[in-house]
């Protein structure tokens, strides 16, 4: 079992996807995402296996991501954050937030 202290180590924040690019060099189908987490954290990048979404569905969307994992090299791209979603038969369904939330807001 994980403890509450383990959970507290994760820094999950709200960000807005500002750019979505194809990522043909990834082993599994993925997009390169550019995400704005606001003034405190800034712009971060992520490789995300969310190609069940169209790119235009993703741009401008609020997402939740873990921002304190070490960067991960994915082909020729450095993924800096882990965007969270639920695994379904149709693909990943992104975890989002209701309403307008300040970028960089911490998930508790």
C-alpha positions in Angstrom: 0.0 0.0 0.0 1.1 3.5 -0.7 1.1 6.0 2.1 -0.4 9.4 2.0 3.2 10.7 2.3 3.9 8.9 -1.0 1.0 10.6 -2.6 2.2 14.0 -1.4 5.5 13.5 -3.2 3.7 13.8 -6.5 3.4 17.4 -7.8 0.3 17.3 -10.1 -0.7 20.6 -11.8 -3.2 22.0 -14.2 -1.8 23.1 -17.6 -3.2 24.2 -20.9 -2.1 22.4 -24.1 -0.8 25.2 -26.4 0.7 23.1 -29.2 0.2 19.5 -30.5 2.6 17.9 -33.0 2.8 14.5 -34.7 5.6 12.3 -33.3 6.5 9.8 -35.9 9.8 8.7 -34.2 7.9 7.4 -31.1 7.8 3.6 -30.8 4.0 3.8 -30.1 1.7 6.3 -31.7 2.0 9.6 -29.7 1.9 13.4 -30.0 4.5 15.9 -28.8 2.6 18.3 -26.5 3.6 21.8 -25.4 1.8 22.7 -22.2 1.6 26.0 -20.3 1.6 25.6 -16.6 1.5 29.4 -15.8 4.1 31.7 -14.4 5.5 29.5 -11.6 6.3 26.4 -13.7 6.2 27.8 -17.2 6.1 25.8 -20.5 6.8 22.1 -20.4 6.8 19.4 -23.0 5.3 15.9 -23.0 5.2 12.9 -25.2 1.7 11.5 -24.8 0.0 8.4 -26.3 -3.3 10.1 -26.8 -3.7 9.8 -30.6 -7.3 8.7 -30.1 -7.9 12.5 -29.9 -7.6 14.8 -33.0 -5.0 17.5 -32.6 -7.6 20.2 -32.8 -9.5 18.6 -29.8 -6.4 18.9 -27.7 -5.2 22.5 -28.4 -6.5 24.8 -25.7 -7.6 21.9 -23.4 -6.8 21.9 -19.7 -5.0 18.8 -18.5 -3.6 17.4 -15.3 0.1 16.4 -15.3 2.8 15.2 -12.9 5.5 17.9 -13.1 8.1 16.5 -10.8 9.2 13.3 -12.5 12.7 13.3 -14.0 12.8 14.2 -17.7 12.5 11.1 -20.0 14.1 10.7 -23.4 11.7 9.5 -26.0 13.4 9.0 -29.3 14.8 12.5 -30.1 12.5 14.3 -27.7 12.7 15.0 -24.0 9.4 14.5 -22.2 9.3 16.7 -19.0 5.9 15.9 -17.6 3.4 13.0 -17.5 -0.1 13.9 -18.6 -2.7 11.9 -16.7 -5.5 9.9 -18.2 -7.6 6.8 -17.8 -6.9 3.7 -19.9 -9.9 2.6 -21.9 -10.6 0.2 -24.8 -10.9 3.3 -27.0 -7.5 4.7 -25.8 -6.5 7.2 -23.1 -9.2 9.5 -21.8 -7.6 12.6 -20.4 -8.2 13.7 -16.8 -9.3 17.3 -16.8 -10.8 19.9 -14.6 -14.2 21.6 -14.4 -14.5 25.2 -15.3 -11.7 27.7 -15.7 -8.8 27.0 -13.3 -5.6 29.1 -12.9 -2.7 27.5 -14.8 -0.3 25.8 -12.5 -3.0 25.1 -9.8 -1.9 22.1 -7.7 -4.0 19.0 -7.5 -4.7 18.0 -3.9 
